[in-house]
Amino acid sequence: YKDSPVRLLPGETLLFYTDGLTDAANADGEAYGMERLTQAARSSGTGAKATVAAIVEEVRNFAGVTRPFDDLTIIAISPK
C-alpha cells in the first residue's frame, strides 16, 4: 500500500466500511448495495457521527428482520 495524505474540508466525511454493509440483504435476498450506501451517506447531514447513524439506520430498515450473514463495520472521519 502506498501512503497518501488526504485533506478533508469542512463538511466532508471519509468513510470506511466492510463489504458486509453493501452485501446486507433484505427478505427478498436483494443486497443493500453501493447506490443505497452512497445515497444514505449524502443525505445524512454532516459529521462522522451523523453519517454512521444514518447509514446504520438505513441498513437496518432495509434488512428488516433478515439476520446479517457477515459483519457490518463502518468507520467515518470528519474534520471539526
C-alpha positions as CSV (number, residue, x, y, z in Angstrom):
1,Y,0.0,0.0,0.0
2,K,1.2,3.5,-0.8
3,D,0.8,6.2,1.9
4,S,-1.1,9.3,0.6
5,P,-2.1,12.3,2.7
6,V,-5.7,13.3,2.5
7,R,-7.1,16.7,3.5
8,L,-10.7,16.8,4.5
9,L,-12.5,20.1,4.1
10,P,-15.3,21.2,6.5
11,G,-18.4,19.3,5.5
12,E,-16.6,16.3,4.1
13,T,-16.5,12.8,5.6
14,L,-14.1,9.9,4.9
15,L,-16.0,6.6,5.1
16,F,-14.5,3.1,5.5
17,Y,-16.8,0.1,5.5
18,T,-16.7,-3.7,5.1
19,D,-18.5,-5.5,2.3
20,G,-20.9,-6.8,4.8
21,L,-22.6,-3.4,4.7
22,T,-23.2,-3.4,0.9
23,D,-24.0,-7.1,0.9
24,A,-26.6,-6.8,3.7
25,A,-29.8,-8.4,2.2
26,N,-33.5,-7.9,2.7
27,A,-36.1,-10.7,2.9
28,D,-36.2,-10.9,-0.9
29,G,-32.4,-11.5,-1.0
30,E,-31.7,-8.1,-2.5
31,A,-28.4,-6.6,-1.5
32,Y,-28.2,-3.1,0.1
33,G,-25.6,-2.1,-2.5
34,M,-23.4,0.9,-3.3
35,E,-26.2,3.1,-4.7
36,R,-28.1,2.9,-1.4
37,L,-25.0,3.4,0.6
38,T,-24.0,6.5,-1.4
39,Q,-27.5,8.0,-1.1
40,A,-27.6,7.4,2.6
41,A,-24.2,9.0,3.1
42,R,-25.1,12.0,1.0
43,S,-28.4,12.6,2.8
44,S,-27.1,12.0,6.3
45,G,-26.2,15.6,7.2
46,T,-22.7,16.5,8.2
47,G,-20.2,14.9,10.5
48,A,-18.9,11.4,11.1
49,K,-21.4,10.6,13.9
50,A,-24.4,11.6,11.9
51,T,-23.2,9.8,8.8
52,V,-22.7,6.5,10.7
53,A,-26.0,6.8,12.5
54,A,-27.9,7.5,9.2
55,I,-26.3,4.6,7.4
56,V,-26.8,2.1,10.2
57,E,-30.5,3.1,10.4
58,E,-30.9,2.8,6.7
59,V,-29.3,-0.7,6.5
60,R,-31.4,-1.9,9.5
61,N,-34.6,-0.6,7.9
62,F,-33.6,-2.2,4.5
63,A,-32.8,-5.6,6.0
64,G,-35.8,-5.7,8.4
65,V,-35.8,-8.9,10.3
66,T,-33.2,-10.6,8.0
67,R,-30.2,-11.5,10.0
68,P,-26.8,-10.3,8.7
69,F,-24.6,-13.1,7.3
70,D,-21.4,-11.0,7.6
71,D,-20.0,-8.3,9.8
72,L,-21.3,-4.7,9.4
73,T,-18.4,-2.5,10.1
74,I,-18.3,1.3,9.4
75,I,-15.8,4.0,10.3
76,A,-16.3,7.7,9.5
77,I,-13.8,10.6,9.9
78,S,-14.7,14.2,9.6
79,P,-12.8,17.4,10.4
80,K,-14.1,19.7,13.2
